[in-house]
């Protein structure tokens, strides 16, 4: 997809984002009334998840917009880590919500909080599920056309909202129809635990990016396989990778015949960059040129040649 095509599709992604925000606002108002009227802890958990959907969508969209800004004088590597910072803000919100829901659920287990008007809670949850399914279908169509990471994140949030709304229905029916008075607070605790687990997963991903964690072994291997097949290459060492938002970075020392002229060696580097860009167009590559056999340091992590596995397979 060309840059011009992406720009033409941008309004479509914005409309999808506005649709999710409008949906969250409507469901937030509906569930706020239902949680107040029923006193249901499970409904409160669903309400909190909807509020987090709204906040997370706003934070994520802001982070993605900032991360997409080109490099400038003060940020030579771009703004990609803004997405990780936005994710950590979401983690804080999710954790606080999980603690509050768990506290209210424990209070309900002691008998101090009673659920009322279960029919209202069930009806609100059914409306929420129906509306959310429509939004999910629309978001998926936009994701297929734009590849928007922000809309994909919203889609995941709202998938969780469908699950939580279903949990509310089950909890209320078990309590009101079968007399299982502890069903609602137990579902509330389960929802709090689910939110906390989601916060842990999100924080791990964000911290990995902030700490410049290496790509997965499969991604590193795929990249090296293309690099190792390039003519004139004698070896690659000090191969380092990282990710910042939607931007990937790779850097390595490329060994060539030391008898080559500067111009000829430079041509090999440019050919390498073009070959890698053709297969990995979103990766920013930084190559340092070394004569074959050159030793930069006694650090084995740096000097390790990562290409021998592919040398026998070159074309």
N, C-alpha and C positions, 0 to 999 in steps of 0.2 A: 504494500500500500504506500503510495507516494505521500509526501508532506501535504500537497494540495488536497488530496483525497481525505486525509486526516482532518484538515481544517474544515472541509465541507461537512464532515460527520460530527464535528464538535458540538454544533447546536443540538443534534439528536441526543448526545450524551447529557447535555445540560438539561434537556427536557425530561429525560429519564431521572436525573437527579432531583429535579423539582417535583416530579411525580412521587418519588419516594419520600421526600420531605413533607409534601402535602398529605400523603397517606399516614405518615407517622403522627402528624399534628392531629388529624381526625381520629385516629385510633387512640391517641393519648387522651383526648377529651372524653371519648366514649369509655375507655377503661378506667379513667380516674373516677367517673361517676359510679361505674360498676364496683370498683374496689371499695369505695366509700359506702355504697348501699349494701353490699353483701358482707363486708368484713373479711373476705376470703384472702388468706395468705397466698394461695396459688395465683389468684387474680392479681394480687399486689406484685407477685413475681413477674407475671406477664406484663403488667403496667410498667414495671421497672425496665424490662427488656425492650419495650417499645420506646421508652424515653431514651434508653441507650442507643437504640437504632437511630433515633433522630440526632442525638449528639454525635454519635460515631460517624454518621453520614456527613455532617457538617465539618467535623474535624478532619475526616479523611479527605474530603473534597478540597479543603484548604491546604492540607499537607501535600496532596498530589499536584495541585496547581503550583504550589511553591517549588516542589521537587522538579517540576517540568521547566522551571525557569532556566535559561542558559547560564553557563558559567560567567562570572563577572570578575571584576578586579579583586574583590575580597573573598570570592569563593571560586578558585581556579578549577576545582574538581566538580563544580556544579552544586546543586542544592538537594541531591537525592536523599540525603539522610533526614530531610524534613518529614518524610513519610514515617520513618522509625520513631521520631519524636512525637508525631501525631498518634502513632499506635500506643506509645507509653501513656499519653494522656487518656486514651480510651481505657487502658488497663486500670488506671486509677479510678475512673468512673465505675467500671464494672466491679472492681473489688469493693468499693464503698457500698454499691447497691447490694452485692451478695451478703455483706455483713449485716446490713439493715434488714434484709428479708429473713436471714437466719435468726436474728434477734426476735423479730415479730413472730416467727414460726415457733420458737421455743416458748414465747409467752402464750401462744395459742394452745400449745400442748399442756400447759398448766391449767387451762380452763378459763383464762381471763378474757379470751376473745372468742366470740361465737360467730359462725357464718349464718347469714340471713339471705333471703331472696335468691335461692340457688338458680331459679329459672332465669332471672335477669343475667346472672353471670354466665350461664350456658348460652343464652341468646347473644350476648355481646361477643363471646368467644367464637360462636359460629359466624357472626358477621365479620369478625376480624380474620378468620381463616379464609372466608370467601373473597374478601377484598384483597388480602395478601396474595392469594393464588393468582388473581388477575394481574397484580403488580409484578409478581415473579415471572409470569409469562412475557409481559412487556419488557422487563429488564433483560431476559434471556435473548429476546430478539435484538435488542440494542447491543448487547455484548457480542453477539455473533457479527454484527456489522461494524462495530467500532473497536472491539477489543479493550474497552475501557476498564482499567483496573479499579477505579473508584466505584463504578456501577457493579462490578463483580463483587466487591466487598459488601456493598449494600444488599446484593442478592443473597449472600450468605447470611447476613443478619436477619433478613426477613424469612429465610427458610427456618431459622431457629424460632422465630416468632410463631410460625405455624405449629411447630412441635409444642411450644409452651402453651399455646391456646388450647391445643388438644389435651394437655395435661390438666389444665384448669377444668375442662369439661368433665374429665374422668374423676378428678378429686371432688368436685361439687356433687356429681351424681352418686358417688360412693357414700358421701356423707349424708345427703338428703334422702336418698332412696333406700339405702341399705343400713343407715344408722352408723356407719363407720366414722365416728366423730373425729378421729385422729387422722383421717385421710388427707384433709386439706392442709394442716400444718406439715405433715410428712412430705407431701408434694412440694410445699413451700421450701422445706429444707433441701429436697432433691434439686429444685430449681436453683437455689443459692449455690449448691455444690457445683451444678453444671456451669453457672456463671463464673465461679471461681476457677474452674478448670479451663474455661475459655480464656480467662484473663492470663492464666499461667502460660498457655500456648502462645497467646499473642505477645506476651512479654519476652518469651524465649526467642521468637522470630525477630522482634525489634532489637533486642540486645545483641543477637548474632550479627545483625547488620551494623550496629554501632561499634561493635568490637572487630569489624572487618573479618568475619569468619570466612574461611575458604569455601569455594563452590563445592558441591557434592562431587564424589569421586567419578560418577558417571559423566557429569558435565565437564570436569577437568579432562577426562579421558577422550571425550568427543572433540574437545578443542585441540588437544595435543595430537590426535590422529590426523587432523587436517594440517596442522603445522609441520608435523614430521615428514609429510609427503612432498614438501616443497623442494625443488631442485637447489643444489648448492648448500643445503643445510648440513652441518657437521655435528650438531648437538644443541640441546637447549638445557639451561640450568637456571636456577633462581626463578622458577615459575611461581608467580604469586597472583592470586585472584581475590576479588571481593565484590560486594554488591551494595549499592546505595539506592534505595527506592526501586525504581524500574531500570536503573542504569547498572550495567556490569562493567567491571574493569579487569584487565589482564595485563600483566607485564612479565617479561622474561629476558634473559641474556641469550642471544642467538650467536652460535659459533659458526664461523665460515673459514675457508682456506685463508691462512694468514698472508699468502703471496698475492692475493687479489689487490687491485688498486682501490682507492677510496671510492671512486665512482662505481666500479663493478660491485663492490660490497654493498654500496648504498642501493643499487638496483635490486639486489637480492632481498634487502629489507623491504623495499617498496612492493616487490612481488609477493612477499610473505603477508604484508598488511592487506593487499588487495584480495588475496586468497582467503584470508580469515574474515575479512569484511563481507565477502560474498556469501559465506555460510553463516556467519554470526554478525549480522548488520547492526545489532544494538550494543555490541561490546566495544568499548574503547580500549585499544591496544597500544602499549608502550614497549618498544623493543630497544634493548641495548646491544650493540654489536661488539663481539669479542673474536679474536683470532683463535683458531682451533687449539685446544690444549691450554688456553690461558686460565690461570687460577686467580680468582679474586680474593679469596679468604680461605681460612682453614675450617670454616663452619660447614659441616657436612650437609646441613639443611639447605644451604645456599648453593653449594657446589654440586649437589646431586643432579646427574644427567637424567632427564625424565623422558628421553626419546628412544633408547635402545630397543624397546619392545616393538616399535613400528619400523625400524630401519630396514628390516628384511622384507617389508611389505610395500615399499615405495613403488610408485608408478612412474 
